[in-house]
């Protein structure tokens, strides 16, 4: 393999703009599906992942904020993520 082919192999094929556009579309789908979750699951994801202009929080911080145990936050988060994956088929 010559040097030109090697260097071309290092350059990503995807255009950064296209990748950003795909990410924006996916984010829009996630936020749309987020609204279908039960209230507590939705709030856990919003706070855990810093959605809707909220800073991301630890499970412990979310538990204090919502007045529920950290283990319950964990269960709600797991269920919500499973539901999102199922609905978004990812």
C-alpha positions as CSV (number, residue, x, y, z in Angstrom):
1,X,0.0,0.0,0.0
2,X,1.4,3.4,-0.9
3,X,1.5,6.4,1.4
4,X,-1.5,8.1,-0.2
5,X,-3.8,5.2,0.2
6,X,-2.6,4.8,3.8
7,X,-3.4,8.5,4.6
8,X,-6.8,8.3,2.8
9,X,-7.6,5.3,5.1
10,X,-7.1,7.6,8.1
11,X,-9.6,10.2,6.9
12,X,-13.1,9.6,8.0
13,X,-15.6,9.1,5.2
14,X,-18.5,10.8,7.0
15,X,-19.0,14.5,6.8
16,X,-19.0,16.1,10.2
17,X,-22.1,18.1,9.3
18,X,-24.0,15.0,8.4
19,X,-23.0,13.3,11.6
20,X,-24.2,16.3,13.6
21,X,-27.5,16.4,11.7
22,X,-28.0,12.7,12.4
23,X,-27.3,13.3,16.1
24,X,-29.7,16.2,16.2
25,X,-32.5,14.1,14.6
26,X,-31.8,11.2,17.1
27,X,-31.8,13.7,20.0
28,X,-35.2,15.0,18.8
29,X,-36.6,11.5,18.7
30,X,-35.3,10.7,22.2
31,X,-36.8,13.9,23.6
32,X,-40.1,13.1,21.9
33,X,-40.2,9.5,23.3
34,X,-39.1,10.9,26.7
35,X,-42.5,12.6,27.0
36,X,-44.2,9.2,26.8
37,X,-42.4,7.8,29.9
38,X,-44.0,7.9,33.4
39,X,-43.3,11.1,35.3
40,X,-40.7,9.7,37.7
41,X,-38.8,7.8,34.9
42,X,-38.8,10.9,32.8
43,X,-37.5,13.1,35.7
44,X,-34.8,10.6,36.5
45,X,-33.5,10.6,33.0
46,X,-33.7,14.4,32.7
47,X,-31.6,14.8,35.9
48,X,-29.2,11.9,35.3
49,X,-28.3,12.8,31.8
50,X,-28.6,16.6,32.0
51,X,-31.5,16.9,29.5
52,X,-33.6,20.0,29.0
53,X,-30.9,22.4,30.2
54,X,-30.4,20.6,33.5
55,X,-26.9,19.7,34.7
56,X,-26.2,15.9,34.9
57,X,-26.5,14.6,38.4
58,X,-25.4,11.4,40.2
59,X,-27.9,8.9,41.3
60,X,-27.4,10.1,44.9
61,X,-28.1,13.7,43.9
62,X,-31.2,12.7,42.0
63,X,-32.4,10.6,45.0
64,X,-32.0,13.7,47.3
65,X,-33.7,16.0,44.8
66,X,-36.7,13.7,44.2
67,X,-36.9,12.4,47.8
68,X,-36.5,8.7,46.9
69,X,-33.8,6.1,47.6
70,X,-30.7,5.8,45.4
71,X,-31.6,2.2,44.6
72,X,-35.1,3.3,43.4
73,X,-33.4,5.9,41.2
74,X,-31.3,3.1,39.7
75,X,-34.3,0.9,39.0
76,X,-36.3,3.8,37.5
77,X,-33.3,4.7,35.3
78,X,-32.8,1.1,34.1
79,X,-36.5,0.7,33.3
80,X,-36.6,4.1,31.5
81,X,-33.5,3.3,29.4
82,X,-34.9,-0.1,28.4
83,X,-38.2,1.5,27.4
84,X,-36.4,4.2,25.3
85,X,-34.3,1.5,23.6
86,X,-37.4,-0.5,22.8
87,X,-39.3,2.4,21.5
88,X,-36.4,3.8,19.5
89,X,-35.3,0.3,18.4
90,X,-31.6,0.9,19.2
